Amino acid sequence: MLYVMLAYHDEGYVQSWSDEEDAALMAQLDGVHERMAREARLGPAARLGATGKAVTVRGKGLVTDGPFTETKESLLGFYILDCESLEEAVEAAKAFKAANPSAIYEVRPIVLYRPGKAIPLSDFGLDDVRPAQVSG
């Protein structure tokens, strides 16, 4: 069964990381990614851009700047998990949590998945994710 694991974090905290801190965290997460990929349980995953670059489309096509809600934690990434059960998906979330203890992970079943075209690995840089570190 497919599950989405949503990764929430305090965006200001993430933006405050040095290049070294960010690289160390990504190395920890890459270890979990690699293990889950070998086990054929990890599908597409994405680190999202800054919420300040987001727009929200509301009823009748109204477009507003920023994310939908005002919360301390923002949705900063997601993972598609292919697990036999919710319990197995939760175990995967615990592995990511161990690698990134200050993040919050939410697991939900996917009831419809349309894979669409294969999209190549893309890296647009960190300039909008951690502007204090990149522009300084």
Helices and strands as residue ranges (DSSP letters): E 2-10, H 11-15, H 19-38, E 42-47, G 51-53, E 55-57, G 59-61, E 63-65, E 73-82, H 86-99, E 104-109, H 131-134
